[in-house]
Amino acid sequence: MIHSGNEYTFASPAYNGAIWLNYRTASGATDGNITTYNFGNGKGGTAGVTIVASTFSGNASSATYANSAGSVAWANVSGKPSTFTPSSHTHDYIAAKGNYTFNASTLPNSFDLGVSAGFVNSDSGFGSYGSVLTVRTYSGGGGTLQLYAPYSSTYGGNRLKARFGNYNSNSGNSWTTLKELAWVEDLAWSNISGKPSAFNPDLPLRLKNYQSSGNADANSVTESGFHYMSTTSAGGGHRPPFVSTTNDYRILATGYSATWA
């Protein structure tokens, strides 16, 4: 072993090959039992050692600490957790608003951008228990869509409800009235409320019977249109000469004249 300054050289000039440390004991036999190599610090203690090499080969049976490792079997990793639970967080486009954390008076801008959902209770202002889906795509709140789905027919009914953020009111941070959505079966005639029991259209004057007002006399027609004339009035009245005196008749007047007969 050659020593120079702080260098210890184990190889002779131009040596090319492997170097063994304590392959044999001093007797030349392989009867040793070395268990540990210690690097001292010159003070009677162990030094922190840095070993520099371009390549290390082989495998260590164990290591107290390593900055990195080429490959370690998962089963050999100690202290790993049994589950990996992410911390509470939200995303811009999908978020859980939480149950019972808002109500019908919560304005559009209080919801996250994107799609959020939550469950509401009977005191929420939506009518009863149910799920509320909110879709907010614009920062101002205008155009925000909100749908309420009832919990059951007993709690909330059988209809979806909807409303939206109205940009014309409070720059969109306001809601329109929450209204039920109609199903196709709701459009049946029997389900329409407030309809009249009878339909009595007021016919135009040109289709009315003028007998009740004494217009049995053709000379008294002073309105253009279609007139129903009757012969049952006293005196029969004037009529065109081609009309029988015993029949009711109709005339279409585009003008009127006092000289029908």
C-alpha positions as CSV (number, residue, x, y, z in Angstrom):
1,M,0.0,0.0,0.0
2,I,1.5,3.3,-1.1
3,H,0.8,6.5,0.9
4,S,1.2,10.0,-0.4
5,G,-0.4,12.9,1.4
6,N,-4.0,12.1,2.0
7,E,-4.0,9.3,-0.7
8,Y,-3.7,5.6,-0.1
9,T,-3.0,3.6,-3.3
10,F,-3.6,-0.2,-3.4
11,A,-2.7,-0.8,-7.0
12,S,0.7,-1.0,-8.7
13,P,1.5,1.1,-11.8
14,A,-0.5,0.2,-14.9
15,Y,-2.6,-2.3,-12.8
16,N,-5.9,-3.4,-14.5
17,G,-8.3,-5.6,-12.6
18,A,-10.2,-6.2,-9.4
19,I,-8.9,-5.2,-5.9
20,W,-9.9,-7.3,-2.9
21,L,-9.7,-6.1,0.6
22,N,-9.0,-8.8,3.2
23,Y,-9.9,-11.7,0.9
24,R,-7.6,-13.7,3.1
25,T,-6.2,-13.2,6.6
26,A,-2.6,-12.5,7.3
27,S,-1.9,-16.2,7.4
28,G,-2.9,-16.6,3.8
29,A,-5.9,-18.7,4.7
30,T,-9.6,-17.8,4.4
31,D,-10.3,-18.3,8.0
32,G,-11.4,-14.8,9.0
33,N,-14.8,-13.4,10.0
34,I,-14.8,-9.7,9.4
35,T,-18.3,-8.2,10.1
36,T,-17.9,-4.5,9.8
37,Y,-15.7,-2.0,8.0
38,N,-15.4,1.3,10.0
39,F,-14.2,4.6,8.7
40,G,-12.8,6.6,11.5
41,N,-12.7,10.4,11.8
42,G,-9.2,10.6,13.5
43,K,-10.8,11.5,16.8
44,G,-11.8,8.0,18.0
45,G,-15.1,8.1,16.3
46,T,-16.9,7.2,13.0
47,A,-16.7,9.6,10.1
48,G,-19.5,10.4,7.8
49,V,-18.3,8.9,4.5
50,T,-18.9,9.8,1.0
51,I,-18.0,7.2,-1.6
52,V,-17.8,8.5,-5.2
53,A,-17.8,6.2,-8.2
54,S,-19.2,6.3,-11.7
55,T,-20.8,2.9,-11.3
56,F,-21.8,0.6,-8.4
57,S,-22.8,-2.9,-9.2
58,G,-24.2,-5.7,-7.2
59,N,-27.0,-5.6,-4.6
60,A,-26.9,-4.6,-0.9
61,S,-28.7,-7.1,1.4
62,S,-29.9,-4.1,3.4
63,A,-29.6,-0.4,3.8
64,T,-30.4,2.0,6.6
65,Y,-31.0,4.9,4.3
66,A,-30.7,5.5,0.5
67,N,-31.5,8.7,-1.5
68,S,-32.8,6.5,-4.3
69,A,-33.1,2.8,-5.2
70,G,-33.2,1.0,-8.5
71,S,-35.9,-1.4,-7.5
72,V,-37.6,-2.3,-4.2
73,A,-40.4,-4.9,-4.0
74,W,-43.6,-3.4,-2.6
75,A,-43.8,-6.0,0.1
76,N,-40.4,-4.8,1.3
77,V,-41.4,-1.2,1.8
78,S,-42.0,-0.7,5.5
79,G,-44.3,1.9,7.1
80,K,-46.6,2.3,4.1
81,P,-50.2,3.3,4.8
82,S,-53.0,0.8,4.2
83,T,-55.2,3.4,2.5
84,F,-54.6,6.6,0.6
85,T,-57.3,9.2,1.5
86,P,-56.9,12.5,-0.4
87,S,-57.3,15.7,1.6
88,S,-60.6,17.7,1.3
89,H,-60.6,19.8,-1.9
90,T,-62.8,21.0,-4.7
91,H,-62.5,21.3,-8.5
92,D,-63.7,24.2,-10.7
93,Y,-66.1,22.1,-12.6
94,I,-67.3,19.3,-10.3
95,A,-68.0,20.1,-6.6
96,A,-70.1,18.7,-3.8
97,K,-71.8,21.6,-2.1
98,G,-72.6,19.4,0.9
99,N,-75.8,18.4,2.6
100,Y,-77.9,21.0,4.4
101,T,-75.3,23.7,3.7
102,F,-77.5,26.0,1.5
103,N,-81.2,26.8,0.8
104,A,-83.4,28.4,-1.7
105,S,-82.2,31.9,-0.8
106,T,-78.5,31.1,-1.6
107,L,-77.7,33.3,-4.6
108,P,-76.0,32.0,-7.8
109,N,-72.6,33.6,-7.1
110,S,-72.4,31.6,-3.9
111,F,-72.0,28.4,-5.9
112,D,-68.7,27.3,-7.5
113,L,-68.2,27.6,-11.2
114,G,-69.1,24.3,-12.9
115,V,-71.5,21.7,-11.6
116,S,-72.3,21.3,-7.9
117,A,-74.8,19.3,-6.0
118,G,-76.2,18.9,-2.5
119,F,-79.1,17.6,-0.4
120,V,-81.6,20.0,1.2
121,N,-84.0,19.6,4.0
122,S,-87.7,20.5,4.5
123,D,-86.9,24.0,5.8
124,S,-84.7,24.9,2.8
125,G,-87.4,26.7,0.8
126,F,-87.5,24.2,-2.0
127,G,-90.6,22.6,-0.7
128,S,-89.2,19.6,1.1
129,Y,-86.2,17.2,1.2
130,G,-84.5,16.6,-2.1
131,S,-81.4,16.9,-4.3
132,V,-80.4,20.2,-5.9
133,L,-78.2,20.4,-9.0
134,T,-76.6,23.8,-9.8
135,V,-74.8,24.5,-13.1
136,R,-72.9,27.9,-13.0
137,T,-70.8,28.6,-16.1
138,Y,-70.4,32.4,-15.9
139,S,-68.8,34.4,-13.1
140,G,-71.6,36.9,-12.9
141,G,-74.3,34.3,-12.2
142,G,-76.5,35.1,-15.2
143,G,-77.7,31.9,-16.9
144,T,-77.0,29.7,-13.8
145,L,-79.4,26.7,-13.9
146,Q,-80.7,25.1,-10.8
147,L,-82.9,21.9,-10.7
148,Y,-84.6,20.5,-7.6
149,A,-85.5,16.7,-7.5
150,P,-87.9,15.7,-4.7
151,Y,-86.9,13.0,-2.2
152,S,-90.2,11.2,-2.7
153,S,-93.9,11.8,-3.6
154,T,-94.4,12.4,0.2
155,Y,-91.4,14.7,0.6
156,G,-91.3,17.1,-2.3
157,G,-94.0,15.7,-4.7
158,N,-93.6,14.1,-8.2
159,R,-92.3,17.0,-10.2
160,L,-88.9,18.5,-10.9
161,K,-88.5,22.2,-10.2
162,A,-86.3,24.7,-12.0
163,R,-85.1,28.3,-12.0
164,F,-82.2,30.2,-13.4
165,G,-80.0,33.3,-12.6
166,N,-81.6,36.3,-14.3
167,Y,-78.9,38.7,-15.7
168,N,-81.4,41.6,-15.8
169,S,-81.7,41.5,-12.0
170,N,-78.7,42.3,-9.8
171,S,-76.3,41.5,-12.7
172,G,-77.4,37.9,-12.6
173,N,-76.9,37.3,-8.9
174,S,-80.6,36.6,-8.4
175,W,-83.1,33.8,-9.1
176,T,-86.2,33.6,-11.2
177,T,-89.3,32.0,-9.5
178,L,-88.9,28.3,-8.8
179,K,-91.5,26.5,-11.0
180,E,-92.5,22.9,-11.5
181,L,-91.7,21.3,-14.9
182,A,-94.7,19.8,-16.7
183,W,-94.7,16.2,-17.9
184,V,-96.3,15.2,-21.2
185,E,-99.2,13.6,-19.3
186,D,-99.8,17.0,-17.6
187,L,-101.0,18.3,-21.0
188,A,-104.1,16.1,-21.0
189,W,-107.4,18.1,-21.2
190,S,-108.5,16.7,-17.9
191,N,-105.4,18.0,-16.2
192,I,-105.8,21.6,-17.4
193,S,-107.1,23.8,-14.6
194,G,-109.2,26.9,-14.9
195,K,-110.7,26.0,-18.3
196,P,-114.3,27.2,-19.0
197,S,-117.2,24.8,-18.8
198,A,-118.7,26.0,-22.1
199,F,-117.5,27.9,-25.1
200,N,-120.1,30.4,-26.5
201,P,-118.4,32.3,-29.3
202,D,-119.9,35.7,-30.2
203,L,-120.7,35.3,-33.9
204,P,-120.0,38.3,-36.1
205,L,-123.0,40.4,-36.9
206,R,-123.1,39.3,-40.5
207,L,-124.1,35.8,-39.3
208,K,-126.7,36.8,-36.8
209,N,-130.5,36.5,-37.2
210,Y,-131.9,40.1,-37.3
211,Q,-135.5,39.0,-36.8
212,S,-135.3,39.9,-33.1
213,S,-134.5,43.5,-34.0
214,G,-137.3,43.8,-36.5
215,N,-135.1,43.2,-39.6
216,A,-137.6,41.2,-41.5
217,D,-137.7,43.9,-44.1
218,A,-135.0,43.8,-46.6
219,N,-135.2,47.6,-47.1
220,S,-134.0,48.0,-43.5
221,V,-130.6,46.3,-44.2
222,T,-128.0,49.0,-43.7
223,E,-124.9,46.8,-43.0
224,S,-122.8,44.9,-45.5
225,G,-122.5,41.2,-44.8
226,F,-124.5,38.0,-44.6
227,H,-128.1,38.5,-43.2
228,Y,-130.7,36.1,-42.2
229,M,-134.2,37.4,-43.0
230,S,-137.4,36.0,-41.6
231,T,-141.0,36.1,-42.9
232,T,-142.6,35.5,-39.5
233,S,-142.6,39.2,-38.5
234,A,-145.8,41.1,-38.9
235,G,-146.4,42.4,-42.3
236,G,-143.7,40.3,-43.9
237,G,-141.7,43.3,-44.9
238,H,-140.1,44.1,-48.2
239,R,-138.0,41.3,-49.9
240,P,-136.5,40.8,-53.3
241,P,-139.2,39.7,-55.9
242,F,-137.6,36.3,-56.4
243,V,-138.0,35.3,-52.7
244,S,-141.2,33.5,-51.7
245,T,-143.3,35.3,-49.1
246,T,-143.6,32.2,-47.0
247,N,-139.9,31.3,-46.7
248,D,-137.1,32.7,-44.6
249,Y,-134.2,33.8,-46.7
250,R,-130.6,35.0,-46.5
251,I,-129.1,37.9,-48.4
252,L,-125.4,38.8,-48.9
253,A,-125.2,42.6,-49.0
254,T,-122.1,44.3,-50.2
255,G,-124.1,47.5,-50.0
256,Y,-127.6,48.4,-49.0
257,S,-130.6,49.9,-50.7
258,A,-134.1,51.0,-49.6
259,T,-135.7,49.8,-52.9
260,W,-135.4,46.0,-52.8
261,A,-139.1,45.8,-53.7
